[in-house]
């Protein structure tokens, strides 16, 4: 179910956006395996129609601010209980032999274990937005964010989400 929801909620990766700099709040950032900076920003979206709920627009990007490499994801402000995580895999995103898997989780999903094509496992710990951002923007409180990198010789096959007590919350193919 989560994979189907992720496919619906996660439009395909967009390599560039002619819309200018996305003005969301930075909710997570770091560096790839080869030191390329990445960041995740989020911003509220007004309802599309009078009867639709408000949403959140999330921008996952890598490289310099003007690189244009990344993708957008649109989500409801409150993730449905059956949607434990989203997962989007990317490859060829930098000049280095690395790929990534990124997405959003429910707050109770504190660890993701990704089974890789070579039999290894990649452990990912999604993060909450910084405390000051969660205080200023309450709509961020129900989400965790992640972007994890691995050698491009590997391919993610399946993601398992765990809660803080080690219980499986969801298991989905990528």
C-alpha positions in Angstrom: 0.0 0.0 0.0 2.8 2.5 0.9 4.5 1.8 -2.4 1.3 2.6 -4.3 0.8 5.7 -2.2 4.4 6.8 -2.8 4.0 6.3 -6.5 0.9 8.5 -6.4 2.4 11.1 -4.1 5.9 11.3 -5.6 6.0 12.6 -9.1 9.0 11.5 -11.1 12.4 13.2 -10.5 12.7 16.6 -12.1 16.2 17.5 -13.2 15.5 21.2 -13.3 12.9 23.8 -12.3 12.4 27.0 -14.2 10.5 28.4 -11.2 13.5 29.9 -9.5 14.8 29.2 -6.0 12.3 27.2 -3.9 11.6 29.3 -0.9 10.9 26.5 1.6 12.5 26.0 5.0 15.6 23.7 5.1 14.5 20.6 7.1 17.6 18.4 6.5 21.0 18.8 4.8 24.3 17.0 4.5 26.9 15.7 2.0 26.9 12.8 -0.3 29.5 10.0 -0.3 31.8 12.2 -2.4 31.2 15.4 -0.4 28.5 17.0 -2.7 26.1 19.1 -0.6 22.4 18.1 -0.5 19.4 19.7 1.1 15.7 19.1 1.7 13.3 22.1 1.9 9.6 22.0 2.7 6.9 24.6 2.3 3.1 24.6 2.9 0.8 24.4 -0.2 -2.7 25.9 -0.2 -5.6 23.6 -1.1 -5.9 23.0 -4.8 -9.7 23.2 -4.6 -12.2 24.4 -2.1 -12.7 20.9 -0.9 -9.1 19.6 -1.0 -6.9 19.6 2.1 -3.8 21.8 2.3 -0.5 20.1 1.5 3.2 20.3 1.7 5.7 20.7 -1.1 9.1 19.1 -0.5 12.2 19.8 -2.6 15.1 17.3 -2.5 18.2 18.8 -4.2 21.9 18.1 -4.6 24.8 20.3 -5.6 25.1 24.1 -5.5 21.9 26.1 -5.1 21.8 26.8 -8.8 22.5 23.3 -9.9 18.8 22.5 -10.7 19.3 18.9 -9.8 16.5 17.4 -7.7 12.9 16.7 -7.5 9.7 17.9 -5.9 7.2 15.8 -3.9 3.7 16.9 -2.9 2.2 15.4 0.2 -0.9 16.0 2.4 -0.1 17.9 5.6 -1.0 14.9 7.6 0.2 11.7 6.1 -2.4 9.0 6.0 -1.6 6.3 8.7 -1.1 3.7 6.0 1.7 5.8 4.4 4.7 5.1 6.7 7.3 6.3 4.2 8.0 7.4 0.7 11.1 6.3 -1.2 12.5 7.7 -4.4 15.8 6.4 -5.8 18.1 8.4 -8.0 21.2 7.7 -10.0 23.6 9.7 -12.1 22.8 12.7 -9.9 26.4 13.8 -9.5 29.7 13.5 -11.4 30.7 10.7 -9.0 29.7 7.0 -9.0 27.0 7.4 -6.3 23.2 7.0 -6.2 20.7 7.9 -3.5 17.4 7.1 -1.9 15.3 9.8 -0.3 11.9 10.6 1.0 9.7 11.4 3.9 8.4 9.2 6.8 5.9 9.3 9.6 7.4 10.6 12.8 7.3 7.1 14.4 9.5 5.7 11.7 12.9 6.3 13.2 15.0 3.8 11.2 14.9 2.5 7.7 16.8 -0.6 6.6 17.3 -0.8 2.8 18.2 -4.2 1.3 20.6 -3.6 -1.5 21.1 -5.7 -4.7 24.5 -7.0 -3.5 23.0 -8.4 -0.3 24.2 -5.6 2.0 22.0 -3.4 4.1 21.9 0.4 4.3 20.6 1.8 7.6 19.0 5.2 7.4 17.8 7.4 10.3 15.3 9.9 9.0 15.5 13.2 10.9 12.9 15.6 12.2 13.1 19.2 11.0 15.2 21.4 13.3 13.4 22.3 16.6 13.1 26.0 15.7 11.5 25.1 12.4 9.0 22.7 14.0 8.1 25.4 16.6 7.6 28.1 13.9 5.9 25.8 11.4 3.7 23.2 13.2 2.9 21.4 9.9 6.5 20.0 10.0 5.9 18.2 13.3 4.4 15.1 11.7 7.3 14.4 9.3 10.8 13.0 9.2 13.1 13.5 6.2 16.1 11.5 4.7 18.5 11.3 1.8 21.0 8.5 1.9 23.8 7.8 -0.6 25.5 4.6 -1.7 27.8 3.4 -4.5 26.2 3.4 -7.9 27.1 -0.3 -8.3 24.3 -1.0 -5.8 20.6 -0.9 -6.3 18.0 -0.6 -3.4 15.5 -3.4 -3.5 13.4 -3.2 -0.4 12.9 -0.8 2.5 11.8 -1.8 6.0 10.7 0.9 8.4 11.1 0.4 12.2 9.8 2.3 15.2 11.9 3.3 18.3 11.2 -0.2 19.8 12.5 -2.0 16.8 9.0 -3.1 15.6 8.4 -3.3 11.8 6.0 -0.6 10.7 6.1 -1.3 7.0 8.1 -3.2 4.4 7.9 -2.2 0.7 9.9 -2.8 -2.5 11.5 0.2 -4.0 
